[in-house]
């Protein structure tokens, strides 16, 4: 994804909208399917969203607690939900004051693509969607994190233009960042 590419909320073939509380089952279905796919790829320790703690996190993000904005992507051709992500405007839990929770970024969490949308560019489209929203807030940075032990996500984020900028050793996370193109 080149830095000079224009950003648009218009995503061909996908309808992306903010999830409402009535969508929680749909969000959960996408997130849990994606979690199972990660496990099938050889990462059985990825279980958060299949637990009660994960269920609580999904529900709080869809409710918009702590300013979270959760988005759901539905394929226009058949109405199948193929992706979700949550955007927040601060992140003390993962980035902390010393690692980058500084009011200069938007933070994406819970980026998940359902197997029905795998290998179709849904993840990239959702990242661009998030970046466009971050740009509207005049935030110069886009940040996200992932588990240290997932080399596939590390490669993916690097291909999407993110740079590894640190680690949260306590939470075993890699911290990624890119400049927002607006």
TIVODREN-230283 format. One record per atom (N, C-alpha, C): x, y, z; chain. Coordinates in Angstrom, 2 decimals. Atoms other than C-alpha are relative to their C-alpha. Layout:
N
> X / Y / Z / unit
> X / Y / Z / A
...
//
This chain:
182
> X / Y / Z / unit
> 0.85 / -1.16 / 0.00 / A
> 0.00 / 0.00 / 0.00 / A
> 0.90 / 1.23 / 0.00 / A
> -0.89 / -1.16 / 0.07 / A
> 1.96 / 3.04 / -1.19 / A
> -0.52 / 1.17 / 0.81 / A
> 0.38 / -1.14 / -0.82 / A
> 2.01 / 6.10 / 1.04 / A
> -0.73 / 1.08 / -0.78 / A
> 0.60 / -1.07 / 0.78 / A
> 0.89 / 8.35 / -1.82 / A
> -1.41 / -0.34 / -0.48 / A
> 1.33 / 0.39 / 0.46 / A
> -2.33 / 6.42 / -2.50 / A
> -1.07 / 0.81 / 0.70 / A
> 1.08 / -0.76 / -0.63 / A
> -5.49 / 8.45 / -1.93 / A
> -0.81 / -0.89 / 0.93 / A
> 0.80 / 0.73 / -0.97 / A
> -7.68 / 7.43 / 0.98 / A
> -1.46 / 0.30 / -0.26 / A
> 1.42 / -0.18 / 0.24 / A
> -11.38 / 6.88 / 0.53 / A
> -0.78 / -0.94 / 0.91 / A
> 0.88 / 0.87 / -0.76 / A
> -14.21 / 5.51 / 2.62 / A
> -0.81 / -0.90 / -0.92 / A
> 0.72 / 0.79 / 0.98 / A
> -15.68 / 4.05 / -0.58 / A
> 0.82 / -1.25 / -0.31 / A
> -0.71 / 1.26 / 0.22 / A
> -14.69 / 0.38 / -0.76 / A
> -0.86 / -0.84 / -0.95 / A
> 0.80 / 0.76 / 0.96 / A
> -15.89 / -1.41 / -3.90 / A
> -0.35 / -1.39 / 0.51 / A
> 0.47 / 1.33 / -0.37 / A
> -17.98 / -4.45 / -3.09 / A
> -0.22 / -0.22 / 1.48 / A
> 0.20 / 0.14 / -1.44 / A
> -18.03 / -3.83 / 0.68 / A
> -0.83 / 1.16 / 0.54 / A
> 0.72 / -1.02 / -0.76 / A
> -20.42 / -1.98 / 2.90 / A
> 0.60 / -0.01 / 1.39 / A
> -0.63 / -0.10 / -1.32 / A
> -18.57 / -0.79 / 5.99 / A
> -0.77 / 1.05 / 0.79 / A
> 0.75 / -0.92 / -0.85 / A
> -20.54 / 0.78 / 8.80 / A
> 0.34 / -0.27 / 1.46 / A
> -0.23 / 0.17 / -1.44 / A
> -20.27 / 1.35 / 12.51 / A
> -0.99 / -1.01 / 0.54 / A
> 0.85 / 1.04 / -0.60 / A
> -21.60 / -1.63 / 14.41 / A
> -0.82 / 0.60 / 1.14 / A
> 0.89 / -0.38 / -1.10 / A
> -24.55 / -1.09 / 16.75 / A
> -0.12 / -1.21 / 0.93 / A
> 0.12 / 1.08 / -0.98 / A
> -25.37 / -3.17 / 19.81 / A
> -0.76 / -1.19 / -0.59 / A
> 0.72 / 1.09 / 0.65 / A
> -27.77 / -5.21 / 17.66 / A
> 0.87 / -0.84 / -0.91 / A
> -0.94 / 0.73 / 0.87 / A
> -24.77 / -6.32 / 15.60 / A
> 0.98 / -0.86 / 0.78 / A
> -1.02 / 0.68 / -0.79 / A
> -22.88 / -7.92 / 18.47 / A
> 0.17 / -1.46 / -0.42 / A
> -0.12 / 1.40 / 0.42 / A
> -23.67 / -11.47 / 17.31 / A
> 0.74 / -0.11 / -1.33 / A
> -0.68 / -0.01 / 1.29 / A
> -22.48 / -10.62 / 13.80 / A
> 1.49 / 0.28 / 0.17 / A
> -1.41 / -0.31 / -0.28 / A
> -19.26 / -9.06 / 15.11 / A
> 0.67 / -1.22 / 0.63 / A
> -0.55 / 1.18 / -0.67 / A
> -18.69 / -12.05 / 17.39 / A
> 0.27 / -1.11 / -1.00 / A
> -0.17 / 1.08 / 0.98 / A
> -19.17 / -14.47 / 14.48 / A
> 1.24 / 0.21 / -0.85 / A
> -1.19 / -0.28 / 0.81 / A
> -16.51 / -12.75 / 12.38 / A
> 1.26 / -0.19 / 0.83 / A
> -1.19 / 0.06 / -0.86 / A
> -14.04 / -12.44 / 15.27 / A
> 0.32 / -1.43 / 0.39 / A
> -0.26 / 1.38 / -0.41 / A
> -14.47 / -16.00 / 16.44 / A
> 0.43 / -0.87 / -1.18 / A
> -0.45 / 0.75 / 1.17 / A
> -14.17 / -17.40 / 12.92 / A
> 1.46 / 0.31 / -0.30 / A
> -1.40 / -0.39 / 0.26 / A
> -10.94 / -15.43 / 12.41 / A
> 0.93 / -0.60 / 1.04 / A
> -0.81 / 0.60 / -1.06 / A
> -9.63 / -16.66 / 15.76 / A
> 0.22 / -1.48 / -0.27 / A
> -0.15 / 1.43 / 0.32 / A
> -10.29 / -20.26 / 14.76 / A
> 0.94 / -0.20 / -1.19 / A
> -0.91 / 0.11 / 1.16 / A
> -8.49 / -19.68 / 11.43 / A
> 1.45 / 0.16 / 0.45 / A
> -1.36 / -0.19 / -0.51 / A
> -5.43 / -18.40 / 13.31 / A
> 0.46 / -1.27 / 0.73 / A
> -0.35 / 1.24 / -0.68 / A
> -5.52 / -21.50 / 15.49 / A
> 0.32 / -1.11 / -1.01 / A
> -0.22 / 1.01 / 1.04 / A
> -5.77 / -23.71 / 12.37 / A
> 1.34 / 0.20 / -0.70 / A
> -1.29 / -0.30 / 0.63 / A
> -2.64 / -21.98 / 11.04 / A
> 1.17 / -0.34 / 0.91 / A
> -1.08 / 0.45 / -0.87 / A
> -0.66 / -23.31 / 13.99 / A
> 0.26 / 0.87 / 1.21 / A
> -0.15 / -0.85 / -1.18 / A
> -1.22 / -20.77 / 16.76 / A
> -1.12 / -0.30 / 0.99 / A
> 1.08 / 0.39 / -0.90 / A
> -3.39 / -22.65 / 19.28 / A
> -0.13 / 0.90 / 1.23 / A
> 0.07 / -0.86 / -1.18 / A
> -2.53 / -20.13 / 22.00 / A
> -0.87 / 1.23 / -0.23 / A
> 0.88 / -1.15 / 0.31 / A
> -4.67 / -17.50 / 20.24 / A
> -1.43 / -0.40 / 0.33 / A
> 1.32 / 0.44 / -0.45 / A
> -7.84 / -18.04 / 22.24 / A
> -0.85 / 1.14 / 0.57 / A
> 0.69 / -1.06 / -0.72 / A
> -8.83 / -14.64 / 23.66 / A
> -1.47 / 0.13 / -0.37 / A
> 1.38 / -0.29 / 0.39 / A
> -11.98 / -14.11 / 21.63 / A
> -0.91 / -1.22 / 0.04 / A
> 0.81 / 1.20 / -0.21 / A
> -13.18 / -17.64 / 22.36 / A
> -0.26 / -0.22 / 1.49 / A
> 0.14 / 0.10 / -1.46 / A
> -13.21 / -16.98 / 26.14 / A
> -1.00 / 1.03 / 0.51 / A
> 0.90 / -0.97 / -0.63 / A
> -15.47 / -15.12 / 28.54 / A
> 0.62 / 1.40 / 0.01 / A
> -0.69 / -1.30 / 0.02 / A
> -12.84 / -12.34 / 28.76 / A
> -0.10 / 0.63 / -1.39 / A
> 0.11 / -0.49 / 1.36 / A
> -12.88 / -12.04 / 24.98 / A
> -1.41 / 0.44 / -0.33 / A
> 1.41 / -0.37 / 0.20 / A
> -16.67 / -11.98 / 24.92 / A
> -0.29 / 1.36 / 0.62 / A
> 0.17 / -1.28 / -0.67 / A
> -16.61 / -9.11 / 27.41 / A
> 0.65 / 1.12 / -0.81 / A
> -0.69 / -1.01 / 0.79 / A
> -14.09 / -7.25 / 25.26 / A
> -0.77 / 0.33 / -1.28 / A
> 0.80 / -0.23 / 1.21 / A
> -16.16 / -7.71 / 22.07 / A
> -1.21 / 0.86 / 0.34 / A
> 1.21 / -0.73 / -0.39 / A
> -19.29 / -6.48 / 23.84 / A
> 0.31 / 1.44 / 0.36 / A
> -0.33 / -1.38 / -0.40 / A
> -17.58 / -3.43 / 25.37 / A
> 0.41 / 0.84 / -1.20 / A
> -0.41 / -0.76 / 1.20 / A
> -16.09 / -2.44 / 22.01 / A
> -1.20 / 0.32 / -0.87 / A
> 1.20 / -0.29 / 0.80 / A
> -19.40 / -2.76 / 20.17 / A
> -0.86 / 1.05 / 0.71 / A
> 0.75 / -1.01 / -0.76 / A
> -21.06 / -0.74 / 22.94 / A
> 0.64 / 1.38 / -0.08 / A
> -0.68 / -1.28 / 0.10 / A
> -18.48 / 1.98 / 22.37 / A
> 0.60 / 0.47 / 1.31 / A
> -0.60 / -0.37 / -1.27 / A
> -17.06 / 1.90 / 25.87 / A
> 1.40 / 0.55 / -0.24 / A
> -1.31 / -0.66 / 0.11 / A
> -13.96 / 4.06 / 26.32 / A
> 0.23 / 0.61 / -1.38 / A
> -0.12 / -0.67 / 1.29 / A
> -14.69 / 5.73 / 22.99 / A
> 0.27 / -0.92 / -1.17 / A
> -0.25 / 0.96 / 1.09 / A
> -14.26 / 2.55 / 20.93 / A
> -1.07 / 0.14 / -1.08 / A
> 0.90 / 0.00 / 1.15 / A
> -15.78 / 2.59 / 17.45 / A
> 0.26 / -1.29 / -0.76 / A
> -0.16 / 1.27 / 0.69 / A
> -16.33 / -0.87 / 16.00 / A
> -0.72 / 0.05 / -1.33 / A
> 0.55 / -0.02 / 1.35 / A
> -16.92 / -1.27 / 12.28 / A
> -0.13 / -1.43 / -0.51 / A
> 0.24 / 1.30 / 0.59 / A
> -18.34 / -4.24 / 10.41 / A
> -0.07 / 0.16 / -1.52 / A
> -0.02 / -0.02 / 1.47 / A
> -17.75 / -4.97 / 6.72 / A
> -0.84 / -1.16 / -0.51 / A
> 0.90 / 0.99 / 0.58 / A
> -20.42 / -6.80 / 4.74 / A
> 0.20 / 0.00 / -1.50 / A
> -0.15 / 0.10 / 1.45 / A
> -19.95 / -8.07 / 1.21 / A
> -1.33 / 0.39 / -0.64 / A
> 1.21 / -0.54 / 0.63 / A
> -22.45 / -6.20 / -0.97 / A
> -0.72 / -1.05 / -0.85 / A
> 0.60 / 0.95 / 0.93 / A
> -23.03 / -9.09 / -3.36 / A
> -0.91 / -1.03 / 0.66 / A
> 0.78 / 1.06 / -0.63 / A
> -24.41 / -11.56 / -0.82 / A
> -0.35 / 0.26 / 1.47 / A
> 0.36 / -0.35 / -1.38 / A
> -24.72 / -9.81 / 2.56 / A
> 0.78 / -0.74 / 1.07 / A
> -0.80 / 0.74 / -0.98 / A
> -22.05 / -11.95 / 4.24 / A
> 0.98 / 0.96 / 0.68 / A
> -0.94 / -0.80 / -0.78 / A
> -20.10 / -10.25 / 7.03 / A
> 1.39 / -0.60 / -0.15 / A
> -1.33 / 0.52 / 0.31 / A
> -16.42 / -10.54 / 6.13 / A
> 1.12 / 0.63 / 0.82 / A
> -1.08 / -0.60 / -0.78 / A
> -14.51 / -8.25 / 8.50 / A
> -0.52 / 0.94 / 1.07 / A
> 0.29 / -0.97 / -1.07 / A
> -14.48 / -6.11 / 11.63 / A
> 1.31 / 0.62 / 0.47 / A
> -1.11 / -0.59 / -0.72 / A
> -12.17 / -3.74 / 13.41 / A
> -0.55 / 1.03 / 0.97 / A
> 0.34 / -1.03 / -0.97 / A
> -12.25 / -1.34 / 16.34 / A
> 1.05 / 1.09 / -0.08 / A
> -0.86 / -1.18 / 0.01 / A
> -10.80 / 2.17 / 16.28 / A
> -0.17 / 0.73 / 1.32 / A
> 0.02 / -0.79 / -1.23 / A
> -9.87 / 4.02 / 19.47 / A
> 0.94 / 1.18 / -0.16 / A
> -0.79 / -1.23 / 0.10 / A
> -8.29 / 7.40 / 20.09 / A
> 1.05 / 0.11 / 1.09 / A
> -1.10 / 0.13 / -0.94 / A
> -6.06 / 6.38 / 22.97 / A
> 0.14 / -1.48 / 0.32 / A
> -0.24 / 1.40 / -0.29 / A
> -4.54 / 3.13 / 24.15 / A
> 1.01 / -0.14 / 1.13 / A
> -0.87 / 0.12 / -1.17 / A
> -3.13 / 3.07 / 27.64 / A
> 0.37 / -1.46 / 0.24 / A
> -0.22 / 1.42 / -0.29 / A
> -3.47 / -0.72 / 27.94 / A
> 1.18 / -0.57 / -0.77 / A
> -1.03 / 0.62 / 0.82 / A
> -1.19 / -1.64 / 25.04 / A
> 1.20 / 0.90 / -0.26 / A
> -1.09 / -0.92 / 0.34 / A
> 0.85 / 1.46 / 24.26 / A
> 0.52 / 0.74 / 1.21 / A
> -0.44 / -0.68 / -1.21 / A
> 0.98 / 3.15 / 27.66 / A
> 0.59 / 1.37 / -0.29 / A
> -0.53 / -1.36 / 0.15 / A
> 2.28 / 6.65 / 28.24 / A
> 1.43 / 0.00 / -0.54 / A
> -1.40 / 0.04 / 0.42 / A
> 5.89 / 5.61 / 27.62 / A
> 0.22 / -0.60 / -1.38 / A
> -0.18 / 0.68 / 1.27 / A
> 5.29 / 3.63 / 24.43 / A
> -0.72 / 0.69 / -1.16 / A
> 0.64 / -0.68 / 1.11 / A
> 3.05 / 5.96 / 22.44 / A
> -1.45 / 0.38 / 0.17 / A
> 1.37 / -0.49 / -0.22 / A
> -0.30 / 6.79 / 24.02 / A
> 0.11 / 1.51 / 0.23 / A
> -0.36 / -1.41 / -0.10 / A
> 0.28 / 10.46 / 23.26 / A
> -0.96 / 0.97 / -0.68 / A
> 0.97 / -0.89 / 0.63 / A
> -2.85 / 11.85 / 21.57 / A
> 0.29 / 0.34 / -1.45 / A
> -0.38 / -0.30 / 1.39 / A
> -1.22 / 11.80 / 18.11 / A
> -0.44 / -1.08 / -0.97 / A
> 0.30 / 1.14 / 0.86 / A
> -2.68 / 8.55 / 16.76 / A
> -1.42 / -0.50 / 0.18 / A
> 1.17 / 0.85 / -0.12 / A
> -5.68 / 6.41 / 16.08 / A
> 0.54 / -1.42 / 0.13 / A
> -0.47 / 1.35 / -0.31 / A
> -5.36 / 2.81 / 17.29 / A
> -1.04 / -1.02 / -0.48 / A
> 0.90 / 1.05 / 0.46 / A
> -6.85 / -0.23 / 15.59 / A
> 0.22 / -1.25 / 0.83 / A
> 0.02 / 1.27 / -0.73 / A
> -7.75 / -3.35 / 17.53 / A
> -1.03 / -0.91 / -0.65 / A
> 1.00 / 0.99 / 0.39 / A
> -9.69 / -6.49 / 16.81 / A
> -0.23 / -0.02 / -1.52 / A
> 0.11 / 0.12 / 1.45 / A
> -8.97 / -6.40 / 13.07 / A
> -0.09 / -1.49 / -0.32 / A
> 0.24 / 1.41 / 0.30 / A
> -10.43 / -9.69 / 11.90 / A
> -0.69 / -0.13 / -1.34 / A
> 0.63 / 0.30 / 1.28 / A
> -11.34 / -11.14 / 8.52 / A
> -0.55 / -1.42 / 0.08 / A
> 0.67 / 1.30 / 0.03 / A
> -13.83 / -13.99 / 8.26 / A
> 0.55 / -0.81 / -1.16 / A
> -0.53 / 0.85 / 1.08 / A
> -12.77 / -16.96 / 6.14 / A
> -0.72 / 0.27 / -1.32 / A
> 0.73 / -0.32 / 1.23 / A
> -15.46 / -15.90 / 3.63 / A
> 0.62 / 1.19 / -0.73 / A
> -0.65 / -1.15 / 0.62 / A
> -13.38 / -12.77 / 2.98 / A
> 1.51 / -0.15 / -0.12 / A
> -1.45 / 0.22 / 0.03 / A
> -9.92 / -14.31 / 3.20 / A
> 0.55 / 0.12 / -1.41 / A
> -0.75 / -0.15 / 1.25 / A
> -7.44 / -13.49 / 0.45 / A
> -0.74 / 0.83 / -1.05 / A
> 0.74 / -0.85 / 0.94 / A
> -9.76 / -10.90 / -1.08 / A
> 0.31 / 1.48 / 0.20 / A
> -0.36 / -1.39 / -0.25 / A
> -8.15 / -7.73 / 0.26 / A
> -0.84 / 0.69 / 1.05 / A
> 0.86 / -0.61 / -1.02 / A
> -10.71 / -7.16 / 3.02 / A
> 0.83 / 0.66 / 1.09 / A
> -0.84 / -0.57 / -1.05 / A
> -8.02 / -6.60 / 5.64 / A
> 0.62 / 1.31 / -0.42 / A
> -0.60 / -1.23 / 0.51 / A
> -6.24 / -4.02 / 3.51 / A
> -1.05 / 1.11 / -0.13 / A
> 1.05 / -1.00 / 0.12 / A
> -9.52 / -2.25 / 2.76 / A
> -0.40 / 0.55 / 1.36 / A
> 0.38 / -0.47 / -1.34 / A
> -10.37 / -2.10 / 6.45 / A
> 1.09 / 0.87 / 0.61 / A
> -1.09 / -0.85 / -0.48 / A
> -6.93 / -0.72 / 7.31 / A
> -0.07 / 1.38 / -0.66 / A
> 0.11 / -1.29 / 0.71 / A
> -7.41 / 1.98 / 4.66 / A
> -1.21 / 0.78 / 0.50 / A
> 1.19 / -0.64 / -0.56 / A
> -10.87 / 2.70 / 6.01 / A
> 0.35 / 0.66 / 1.33 / A
> -0.42 / -0.55 / -1.30 / A
> -9.43 / 3.16 / 9.50 / A
> 0.92 / 1.19 / -0.19 / A
> -0.94 / -1.09 / 0.24 / A
> -6.63 / 5.33 / 8.14 / A
> -0.75 / 1.26 / -0.44 / A
> 0.75 / -1.18 / 0.45 / A
> -9.15 / 7.61 / 6.44 / A
> -0.73 / 0.66 / 1.16 / A
> 0.66 / -0.57 / -1.19 / A
> -11.04 / 8.03 / 9.71 / A
> 1.00 / 0.70 / 0.91 / A
> -1.05 / -0.63 / -0.80 / A
> -7.81 / 8.78 / 11.54 / A
> 0.39 / 1.34 / -0.62 / A
> -0.34 / -1.25 / 0.69 / A
> -6.99 / 11.40 / 8.92 / A
> -1.04 / 1.09 / 0.25 / A
> 1.04 / -1.01 / -0.24 / A
> -10.35 / 13.12 / 9.50 / A
> 0.13 / 0.64 / 1.38 / A
> -0.23 / -0.55 / -1.35 / A
> -9.30 / 13.64 / 13.13 / A
> 1.33 / 0.74 / 0.07 / A
> -1.31 / -0.69 / 0.10 / A
> -6.01 / 15.21 / 11.95 / A
> 1.05 / -0.62 / 0.91 / A
> -1.03 / 0.73 / -0.74 / A
> -4.01 / 12.57 / 13.75 / A
> 1.05 / -0.48 / -0.99 / A
> -1.03 / 0.34 / 0.99 / A
> -0.66 / 12.02 / 12.01 / A
> 0.44 / -1.46 / 0.01 / A
> -0.50 / 1.36 / -0.13 / A
> -0.13 / 8.42 / 13.14 / A
> -1.12 / -1.02 / 0.14 / A
> 0.90 / 1.15 / -0.05 / A
> -1.90 / 5.09 / 12.77 / A
> 0.78 / -1.08 / 0.72 / A
> -0.70 / 1.00 / -0.80 / A
> -0.97 / 2.50 / 15.39 / A
> -0.85 / -1.24 / 0.19 / A
> 0.65 / 1.25 / -0.33 / A
> -1.80 / -1.11 / 16.01 / A
> 1.02 / -0.91 / 0.66 / A
> -0.88 / 0.95 / -0.67 / A
> -0.38 / -4.06 / 17.87 / A
> -0.41 / -1.41 / -0.35 / A
> 0.33 / 1.41 / 0.17 / A
> -0.22 / -7.80 / 17.56 / A
> 0.93 / -0.83 / 0.89 / A
> -0.77 / 0.92 / -0.82 / A
> 1.10 / -10.78 / 19.44 / A
> 1.38 / -0.19 / -0.61 / A
> -1.40 / 0.16 / 0.45 / A
> 4.91 / -11.09 / 19.21 / A
> 0.22 / -1.28 / -0.80 / A
> -0.26 / 1.30 / 0.60 / A
> 4.67 / -14.72 / 18.12 / A
> -0.70 / -0.27 / -1.32 / A
> 0.71 / 0.23 / 1.25 / A
> 2.73 / -14.21 / 14.90 / A
> 0.76 / 0.62 / -1.18 / A
> -0.81 / -0.55 / 1.09 / A
> 5.21 / -13.79 / 12.03 / A
> -0.84 / 0.37 / -1.23 / A
> 0.85 / -0.32 / 1.15 / A
> 2.37 / -13.75 / 9.46 / A
> -0.54 / 1.42 / 0.11 / A
> 0.49 / -1.36 / -0.18 / A
> 0.88 / -10.60 / 10.95 / A
> 1.13 / 1.01 / -0.10 / A
> -1.16 / -0.90 / 0.11 / A
> 4.33 / -9.03 / 11.23 / A
> 0.30 / 0.29 / -1.47 / A
> -0.25 / -0.19 / 1.44 / A
> 4.92 / -9.59 / 7.51 / A
> -1.12 / 0.80 / -0.65 / A
> 1.16 / -0.69 / 0.57 / A
> 1.42 / -8.39 / 6.66 / A
> 0.05 / 1.49 / 0.31 / A
> -0.04 / -1.41 / -0.37 / A
> 1.71 / -5.14 / 8.60 / A
> 1.16 / 0.72 / -0.68 / A
> -1.13 / -0.61 / 0.71 / A
> 5.13 / -4.46 / 7.09 / A
> -0.37 / 0.25 / -1.47 / A
> 0.44 / -0.20 / 1.39 / A
> 3.66 / -4.96 / 3.59 / A
> -1.01 / 1.15 / -0.12 / A
> 1.00 / -1.06 / 0.01 / A
> 0.89 / -2.52 / 4.50 / A
> 0.58 / 1.37 / 0.35 / A
> -0.66 / -1.28 / -0.22 / A
> 3.45 / 0.18 / 5.25 / A
> 0.25 / 0.35 / 1.46 / A
> -0.24 / -0.26 / -1.43 / A
> 3.66 / -0.12 / 9.04 / A
> 1.44 / -0.35 / 0.34 / A
> -1.35 / 0.27 / -0.50 / A
> 6.97 / -0.05 / 10.87 / A
> -0.11 / -0.49 / 1.44 / A
> -0.08 / 0.48 / -1.37 / A
> 7.74 / -2.02 / 14.00 / A
> 0.73 / 1.07 / 0.80 / A
> -0.59 / -1.11 / -0.75 / A
> 8.40 / 0.73 / 16.57 / A
> 0.28 / -0.34 / 1.46 / A
> -0.26 / 0.36 / -1.40 / A
> 8.54 / -1.16 / 19.85 / A
> -0.70 / -1.28 / 0.37 / A
> 0.62 / 1.20 / -0.55 / A
> 7.39 / -3.98 / 22.03 / A
> -0.53 / 0.31 / 1.38 / A
> 0.54 / -0.05 / -1.35 / A
> 5.20 / -4.23 / 25.07 / A
> 0.28 / -1.39 / 0.58 / A
> -0.46 / 1.29 / -0.50 / A
> 7.05 / -7.01 / 26.88 / A
> -1.01 / -0.60 / 0.97 / A
> 0.96 / 0.49 / -0.99 / A
> 4.46 / -7.28 / 29.66 / A
> -1.17 / -0.73 / -0.67 / A
> 1.14 / 0.58 / 0.71 / A
> 1.70 / -8.07 / 27.16 / A
> 0.41 / -0.85 / -1.21 / A
> -0.54 / 0.79 / 1.11 / A
> 3.96 / -9.86 / 24.62 / A
> -0.52 / 0.51 / -1.35 / A
> 0.52 / -0.62 / 1.21 / A
> 2.97 / -7.41 / 21.88 / A
> 1.09 / 0.71 / -0.79 / A
> -0.80 / -0.82 / 0.90 / A
> 4.69 / -5.91 / 18.88 / A
> -0.83 / 1.23 / -0.33 / A
> 0.70 / -1.26 / 0.23 / A
> 3.80 / -2.25 / 18.34 / A
> 0.38 / 0.54 / -1.38 / A
> -0.18 / -0.40 / 1.40 / A
> 3.36 / -1.02 / 14.75 / A
> -0.59 / 1.39 / -0.22 / A
> 0.43 / -1.38 / 0.24 / A
> 2.97 / 2.49 / 13.38 / A
> 0.28 / 0.39 / -1.45 / A
> -0.25 / -0.59 / 1.31 / A
> 2.66 / 4.35 / 10.10 / A
> -0.53 / 1.42 / 0.00 / A
> 0.47 / -1.36 / 0.17 / A
> 2.21 / 7.96 / 9.06 / A
> -1.30 / -0.04 / -0.79 / A
> 1.30 / -0.06 / 0.65 / A
> -1.32 / 8.81 / 8.02 / A
> 0.12 / 0.87 / -1.25 / A
> 0.06 / -0.76 / 1.25 / A
> -1.82 / 9.91 / 4.45 / A
> -1.39 / 0.62 / -0.05 / A
> 1.31 / -0.66 / -0.02 / A
> -4.58 / 12.48 / 4.28 / A
> -0.17 / 0.83 / -1.14 / A
//
